[in-house]
Amino acid sequence: MRLSKERVRHIAESLTGQLQESGHLEVVGDRKAVIEVLDQAITHELSAEDRLNAEVRQLLKAYEQQIDQGQVDYHKMFQMVKQKLVRERGIIL
């Protein structure tokens, strides 16, 4: 994830405030609970690429020998597999 936890928290707080001011959100109960849920949702979405990258690295372990021998370019293969998974799963990065 490219944003710090503090930055994500600030975004969640700011977004909650803007939605309340514009009348798109009415907080019933604890405002901090709303911010916490929004913070978790943002963090989960931002970490999607990290999870995808980890999965691609795991898949490429099957080609470790070819990569070590120079038969396959790791970075090219990484991007190709990642793009394929993004298309297949409809992931928005």
Backbone hydrogen bonds in HBPLUS format (Angstrom, degrees):
<---DONOR---> <-ACCEPTOR-->    atom                        ^
c    i                          cat <-CA-CA->   ^        H-A-AA   ^      H-
h    n   atom  resd res      DA  || num        DHA   H-A  angle D-A-AA Bond
n    s   type  num  typ     dist DA aas  dist angle  dist       angle   num
A0008-VAL N   A0004-SER O   3.02 MM   4  6.36 159.3  2.07 153.8 159.2     1
A0009-ARG N   A0005-LYS O   2.94 MM   4  6.13 157.3  2.00 145.0 151.6     2
A0010-HIS N   A0006-GLU O   2.94 MM   4  6.19 155.1  2.00 144.5 151.2     3
A0011-ILE N   A0007-ARG O   2.95 MM   4  6.21 156.1  2.01 147.7 154.0     4
A0012-ALA N   A0008-VAL O   2.93 MM   4  6.21 159.8  1.97 152.0 157.1     5
A0013-GLU N   A0009-ARG O   2.94 MM   4  6.20 160.3  1.98 151.9 157.0     6
A0014-SER N   A0010-HIS O   2.85 MM   4  6.00 164.4  1.88 151.4 156.2     7
A0015-LEU N   A0011-ILE O   2.83 MM   4  5.91 165.1  1.85 152.6 157.0     8
A0016-THR N   A0012-ALA O   3.00 MM   4  6.07 158.1  2.05 143.1 149.1     9
A0017-GLY N   A0013-GLU O   3.03 MM   4  6.25 162.8  2.07 148.0 152.5    10
A0018-GLN N   A0014-SER O   2.91 MM   4  6.16 160.7  1.95 152.4 157.7    11
A0019-LEU N   A0015-LEU O   2.91 MM   4  6.05 161.1  1.95 150.7 155.6    12
A0020-GLN N   A0016-THR O   2.98 MM   4  6.15 150.8  2.06 145.8 154.0    13
A0021-GLU N   A0017-GLY O   2.92 MM   4  6.12 165.1  1.95 150.8 154.9    14
A0022-SER N   A0018-GLN O   2.99 MM   4  6.11 151.3  2.08 144.7 152.0    15
A0024-HIS N   A0019-LEU O   2.91 MM   5  5.09 131.3  2.15 156.9 162.3    16
A0025-LEU N   A0019-LEU O   3.11 MM   6  5.22 128.8  2.38 127.5 119.8    17
A0023-GLY N   A0020-GLN O   3.11 MM   3  5.17 151.8  2.19 102.1 110.9    18
A0033-ALA N   A0030-ASP O   3.21 MM   3  5.48 133.5  2.44 101.7 112.7    19
A0035-ILE N   A0031-ARG O   3.03 MM   4  6.38 161.2  2.07 153.3 158.4    20
A0036-GLU N   A0032-LYS O   2.90 MM   4  6.08 154.0  1.97 143.7 151.0    21
A0037-VAL N   A0033-ALA O   3.04 MM   4  6.27 160.6  2.08 147.5 151.5    22
A0038-LEU N   A0034-VAL O   2.99 MM   4  6.19 164.0  2.02 151.9 156.6    23
A0039-ASP N   A0035-ILE O   2.80 MM   4  5.94 154.9  1.86 148.4 155.9    24
A0040-GLN N   A0036-GLU O   2.96 MM   4  6.22 157.8  2.01 147.8 153.0    25
A0041-ALA N   A0037-VAL O   2.98 MM   4  6.23 154.0  2.05 147.0 154.3    26
A0042-ILE N   A0038-LEU O   2.94 MM   4  6.15 162.2  1.97 153.0 157.3    27
A0043-THR N   A0039-ASP O   2.96 MM   4  6.13 165.0  1.98 149.9 154.5    28
A0044-HIS N   A0040-GLN O   2.93 MM   4  6.06 157.7  1.98 145.0 151.1    29
A0045-GLU N   A0041-ALA O   3.05 MM   4  6.25 162.0  2.08 147.8 152.1    30
A0046-LEU N   A0042-ILE O   2.89 MM   4  6.09 161.1  1.93 154.7 160.2    31
A0047-SER N   A0043-THR O   2.99 MM   4  6.07 138.3  2.17 142.6 153.0    32
A0048-ALA N   A0045-GLU O   3.24 MM   3  5.36 162.2  2.28 104.5 109.5    33
A0051-ARG N   A0047-SER O   2.98 MM   4  6.31 158.6  2.03 155.6 160.7    34
A0052-LEU N   A0048-ALA O   2.93 MM   4  6.16 155.3  1.99 146.9 154.3    35
A0053-ASN N   A0049-GLU O   2.83 MM   4  6.03 162.5  1.86 151.8 156.0    36
A0054-ALA N   A0050-ASP O   3.05 MM   4  6.28 155.8  2.11 145.2 151.4    37
A0055-GLU N   A0051-ARG O   3.03 MM   4  6.28 151.6  2.11 143.6 151.3    38
A0056-VAL N   A0052-LEU O   2.92 MM   4  6.22 156.7  1.97 153.5 159.9    39
A0057-ARG N   A0053-ASN O   2.96 MM   4  6.20 163.1  1.99 150.6 154.9    40
A0058-GLN N   A0054-ALA O   3.04 MM   4  6.26 153.2  2.11 142.3 149.5    41
A0059-LEU N   A0055-GLU O   2.92 MM   4  6.23 155.8  1.98 148.9 155.5    42
A0060-LEU N   A0056-VAL O   2.90 MM   4  6.15 152.0  1.98 152.5 160.3    43
A0061-LYS N   A0058-GLN O   3.24 MM   3  5.41 152.1  2.33 101.4 109.7    44
A0062-ALA N   A0059-LEU O   3.35 MM   3  6.14 161.7  2.38 116.3 120.1    45
A0063-TYR N   A0060-LEU O   2.92 MM   3  5.31 151.6  2.00 109.6 118.4    46
A0064-GLU N   A0061-LYS O   3.24 MM   3  4.98 162.6  2.27 106.0 105.9    47
A0067-ILE N   A0063-TYR O   2.96 MM   4  6.17 157.2  2.01 158.2 165.7    48
A0068-ASP N   A0064-GLU O   2.88 MM   4  6.06 162.7  1.91 151.2 155.8    49
A0069-GLN N   A0065-GLN O   3.00 MM   4  6.20 145.7  2.12 144.0 153.4    50
A0071-GLN N   A0066-GLN O   2.86 MM   5  5.13 138.6  2.03 163.3 161.2    51
A0070-GLY N   A0067-ILE O   3.02 MM   3  5.09 154.6  2.09 103.0 110.9    52
A0077-MET N   A0073-ASP O   2.95 MM   4  6.11 170.6  1.96 160.8 163.9    53
A0078-PHE N   A0074-TYR O   2.77 MM   4  5.90 156.0  1.82 151.2 158.7    54
A0079-GLN N   A0075-HIS O   3.05 MM   4  6.22 167.3  2.07 146.7 149.1    55
A0080-MET N   A0076-LYS O   2.93 MM   4  6.16 159.9  1.97 151.5 157.7    56
A0081-VAL N   A0077-MET O   2.92 MM   4  6.07 169.4  1.93 155.3 157.6    57
A0082-LYS N   A0078-PHE O   2.92 MM   4  6.03 161.7  1.95 150.5 156.5    58
A0083-GLN N   A0079-GLN O   2.88 MM   4  5.99 165.6  1.90 149.7 153.5    59
A0084-LYS N   A0080-MET O   3.01 MM   4  6.17 154.3  2.08 144.2 151.5    60
A0085-LEU N   A0081-VAL O   2.98 MM   4  6.24 162.0  2.01 152.1 156.1    61
A0086-VAL N   A0082-LYS O   2.93 MM   4  6.15 157.8  1.98 151.5 158.1    62
A0087-ARG N   A0083-GLN O   2.97 MM   4  6.19 162.9  2.00 148.9 152.9    63
A0088-GLU N   A0084-LYS O   2.92 MM   4  6.10 170.5  1.93 154.9 157.8    64
A0089-ARG N   A0085-LEU O   2.95 MM   4  5.94 157.5  2.00 147.3 152.7    65
A0090-GLY N   A0086-VAL O   2.88 MM   4  5.63 120.3  2.24 138.3 151.3    66
A0091-ILE N   A0086-VAL O   3.12 MM   5  4.94 144.9  2.24 134.6 141.4    67
